[in-house]
Amino acid sequence: MRGRLASGILKRMGLSELVATSEEDYIAIAVKLAQDADYRQRMGERIVEQRHILHDDPAPVRALEEFLINASRQQ
């Protein structure tokens, strides 16, 4: 579940190159981030630039509200 959540967040922010599709991909991404300071810095900058996508979007909060309201009505 955590992997799907993180994957969704990264894809939504336009950072799908950080999403591994296999164990080998995961290792390659981790090694690149660990060894390539310029790449790591660029990815960090992109995360900062794109964070508004997550923080300024009320849709997930509204969806949670709707779920909770519907769940409470079923009780």
DOTIMAR-648618 format. One record per residue: residue in three letters; x, y, z of N, C-alpha, C in turn. Coordinates in steps of 0.02 Angstrom, whole numbers, padded with zeros to 5 digits, always signed. Example, Ala and Ser with C-alpha at 12.3 -4.5 7.8 and 13.67 -1.06 7.14 Angstrom:
% residues 2
ALA+00660-00284+00390+00615-00225+00390+00660-00165+00390SER+00642-00112+00354+00684-00053+00357+00645+00002+00394
END
This chain:
% residues 75
MET+00041-00060+00000+00000+00000+00000+00043+00063+00000ARG+00095+00064+00042+00139+00123+00044+00172+00135-00023GLY+00191+00081-00056+00222+00088-00122+00176+00119-00173ARG+00112+00097-00172+00063+00125-00219+00050+00199-00203LEU+00048+00215-00140+00037+00285-00120+00096+00328-00144ALA+00156+00306-00129+00215+00344-00150+00219+00349-00226SER+00204+00295-00260+00205+00295-00333+00155+00345-00361GLY+00095+00345-00333+00044+00392-00355+00064+00464-00344ILE+00094+00478-00287+00117+00546-00272+00170+00567-00321LEU+00220+00525-00332+00274+00543-00378+00248+00553-00449LYS+00205+00509-00472+00177+00516-00540+00136+00579-00546ARG+00097+00594-00496+00056+00654-00497+00099+00717-00500MET+00158+00714-00469+00204+00771-00469+00247+00773-00532GLY+00238+00725-00577+00277+00724-00639+00347+00695-00629LEU+00355+00653-00578+00420+00624-00562+00419+00548-00571SER+00388+00525-00625+00381+00453-00635+00448+00418-00645GLU+00501+00455-00661+00567+00423-00668+00593+00398-00600LEU+00561+00420-00546+00580+00396-00480+00538+00336-00457VAL+00493+00314-00499+00450+00257-00483+00480+00194-00513ALA+00496+00147-00470+00525+00083-00492+00469+00035-00512THR+00482-00002-00566+00434-00052-00588+00458-00123-00573SER+00518-00127-00546+00545-00193-00528+00598-00182-00474GLU+00621-00236-00446+00673-00232-00395+00737-00203-00425GLU+00751-00222-00487+00811-00195-00521+00806-00120-00532ASP+00746-00097-00552+00735-00024-00559+00745+00012-00494TYR+00719-00017-00440+00725+00014-00374+00799+00022-00356ILE+00837-00030-00367+00908-00027-00351+00943+00025-00394ALA+00927+00027-00459+00959+00075-00505+00942+00146-00485ILE+00880+00160-00467+00860+00227-00447+00895+00246-00382ALA+00897+00200-00334+00930+00214-00270+01004+00228-00279VAL+01037+00189-00321+01108+00199-00333+01120+00266-00368LYS+01079+00281-00417+01087+00345-00453+01078+00404-00405LEU+01027+00401-00363+01016+00455-00315+01074+00460-00265ALA+01101+00403-00245+01156+00403-00196+01221+00428-00226GLN+01234+00411-00289+01299+00426-00319+01302+00489-00361ASP+01245+00513-00385+01244+00570-00431+01215+00631-00395ALA+01258+00672-00368+01236+00729-00329+01196+00779-00371ASP+01215+00789-00434+01177+00835-00477+01106+00810-00490TYR+01101+00746-00504+01035+00716-00515+00992+00721-00452ARG+01022+00704-00395+00987+00708-00331+00963+00779-00318GLN+01005+00828-00332+00986+00898-00322+00929+00918-00369ARG+00933+00897-00433+00880+00913-00481+00814+00882-00459MET+00816+00821-00435+00754+00788-00413+00726+00825-00351GLY+00769+00846-00306+00747+00883-00248+00716+00950-00268GLU+00746+00983-00316+00718+01047-00340+00651+01037-00374ARG+00644+00983-00413+00581+00968-00445+00527+00952-00394ILE+00545+00918-00341+00497+00903-00289+00472+00968-00257VAL+00518+01013-00243+00499+01078-00214+00454+01116-00262GLU+00473+01117-00327+00434+01153-00377+00364+01124-00386GLN+00356+01060-00378+00293+01027-00391+00251+01013-00329ARG+00275+01030-00271+00239+01013-00209+00170+01046-00206HIS+00162+01101-00241+00097+01135-00241+00042+01089-00268ILE+00061+01042-00311+00012+00996-00339-00021+00956-00283LEU+00017+00939-00233-00011+00901-00176-00042+00947-00124HIS-00009+01001-00108-00030+01042-00052-00088+01089-00068ASP-00096+01105-00132-00149+01153-00151-00209+01120-00182ASP-00215+01054-00176-00269+01018-00207-00318+00993-00154PRO-00377+01022-00151-00425+01001-00099-00461+00936-00116ALA-00454+00910-00177-00492+00851-00198-00482+00790-00152PRO-00420+00773-00132-00413+00715-00087-00448+00725-00020VAL-00447+00785+00005-00480+00799+00070-00555+00793+00061ARG-00581+00819+00007-00653+00813-00006-00673+00740-00015ALA-00632+00701-00048-00648+00629-00057-00648+00593+00010LEU-00601+00610+00053-00600+00580+00120-00662+00601+00160GLU-00680+00664+00156-00740+00688+00190-00801+00649+00167GLU-00808+00643+00101-00865+00607+00073-00866+00534+00096PHE-00808+00502+00096-00804+00433+00120-00827+00428+00192LEU-00802+00472+00235-00819+00470+00306-00893+00484+00317ILE-00921+00531+00280-00992+00545+00287-01033+00485+00266ASN-01016+00454+00210-01052+00395+00186-01044+00336+00234ALA-00984+00328+00261-00972+00273+00308-01012+00283+00372SER-01018+00344+00395-01055+00357+00457-01130+00348+00446ARG-01154+00361+00387-01225+00352+00371-01243+00278+00369GLN-01196+00236+00352-01210+00165+00346-01210+00130+00414GLN-01185+00164+00465-01182+00134+00532-01247+00135+00565
END
